Amino acid sequence: MISTEFLQQALNGGPAAEESLRQYLAAHEDPKIRMFAEWAERQRQQQDEQASVVEVQAVVEPDSAMEESGETTRILQRQRRLKRELAFQREIGDTLAAALGACYLCWGDDPACDSCRGEGAPGWGDPDPDLFAEMIVPALKKINKQRKASRANETRQPHPNQTDSTKADSTTQGDNP
């Protein structure tokens, strides 16, 4: 059980105490608390990313009084498009990670990951049943359908060592007494 004093120190103690609390919760024995810690970390990182996007925009985007050259306009348009694409790809990755119960940051590939310490491969956490049903089940059904069709084709096709002449010989031999 976490003590009230520990929480009070964490809340009043600044970044070092906050990090200590995050580590404590991320390593907690209760999986629900670990999932909460993961969610809270995701929220914190999204806020940090939004703040840095605002900072980048303030630095990169020209002042309205400043005239943009054609090259600057193209660069800024590309930058905006890439930001939208990155946000979209992150959303897809995060959603798929939730569907599979994987770490949304590294998928278990980074031993230095603050969220899972490299343990967050699919199945690490509890998969989200609704997302799993929406994203994974249709793919599994299609794979099973393809496998059944492949097996059905294998049973209809002759053995690879049997040629057309061997088939003809075996059928004509059955007709002769």
N, C-alpha and C positions, 0 to 999 in steps of 0.2 A: 504494500500500500504506500502510495506517495504521501509524504508528509506535507502539512500545510505550510510549514516553514520553508521547505524546498520550493514549493510553488510561489510563495511570497518573494523569496530571493530571486527566482527565475523571472518573475514579472517586474521586479524593481532593479534587477542587477545588470541590465543592458545586454548587448549582443553576446557576450561570453556565457552569461547565464541562460539566455534564450537557446543558444546552441546546445548547452548542457541538457536542457529540458527536452529539446528535439531528439537528441541522442537517447535519452532515457526512454522516451515514449516509443521511438522507433525500434528499440531493442526489448520492449516490454514482452512478458510471456503471454499476455492475452492478445490473440490475433485481432480482436476488435479494436483494441487500443492502438496496435500497430497500423491497422487500416486507417484509423482516424489520424494518426501521425502522418501517414502518407498523404492523405487528403489535405491536411493542414499545410504540409510542405509544398504540395502542388499549388495551393492557393497563394502561398507566400511567393513562390517562384513566378507565378503569373503576374502578381502585383509588381515584382521586381522587373519582369520583362516589359510590362506596360510602362513603367517609369523610365526604363532605358530607351524604349521606342520614342517616348516624348522627348527625351534628351537628344537622341539621334536626329529626330525631325527638326528640333530647334537648331542643331548645328548644320545639318545637310540642306534643309530646304531654304531657299533664298528668301530674303525679306521681300514683301510685296512691292516695295519701292524699287527693288533691284530688278533690272531687266534680265530675263533669262535668254541665253543663246540657244540655238537649236540643239546643240550637243548637250547642254545642261538639261534641257527639257526632256530629251530622250533618256538621259541617265536617271532623272527623277522618276519618270514614268516606269522605267524598268525596276527601280528600287521599290516603288509602291507595289508593282505586280509581284515581285519576289517576296515582299513582306506578306502579302495576302496568301501567296502560295505556301510559304513557310507556316503561317498560322493554320491553314487548311490541313497541311500534312501533319502538323503536331496534333491537331484535333483527331485526325484519323488514327494516328499512332496511339494516342492516349485512350481512345475509345476501344481499339482492338486490344490493347493491353488490359483494359478493364474486363473485356469479354473473356479473355483467357486467364485472368488472374496473374498477370505479369507486371513487373515494375515498369511504370510508364516512362521512366527516365532512361534506363539502359537495357531493359529486357534481360537482365542477369549477366550482361557482358562486361560490367565494370566493377572490379573489386573495390574501387574507391567511391562507389556510388553512395551518396548520403542516405538514399532511401532504402536500398536493399543490400548494400555491401557485396554486390555481385551474385546474389542468390535469387534474383527476381525473374527467373525464366518462367515461361507459362506454367501455371499450376502452383506458383509460389504463394499467391494469395487466393482468396475465394473468387472464382470467376463470377461476373455479374450474369445471373441466369437470363435476364431479358435480352441483354446485348449478345450473349452466347447464342440464344435462340434466333436472334435477328441476323447475326453476322456469320456464325460458324456452322450452324445446323444446315442451312441451304447448301453450303459447299460440301459438307459430309454426304448429304443426300445425292448430290451430283456425282461425287466420287464413287459411291456405292452403285449407282445406276450404271456408270461407265464400267465398273468391274464386272457387274452382272452381264452386261452386253458383251464384254470381252470374253468372258467364260462361255457364253452361249455361242459365240463365233468359233471358239476353239473346238467345241464339241461337234459343230457342223462340218468343219473342215477335215479332210482326210489326213491321216498320219503323214508326216513329211517324207517318210521312206517309201510310201506306197505311191507308185506312178499310175498313170492312166492305163497302161498296158497290163499292170498287175491286177488292177480292178477288173479289167475285161476278162483276163484269164480266170480269175476266181468266180466270176459270174457264169462263164461258159462251162467251167468244170462242174458246177452244180447241175447243169442241164444234162450232162452225159451220164449214162448209167454205169 
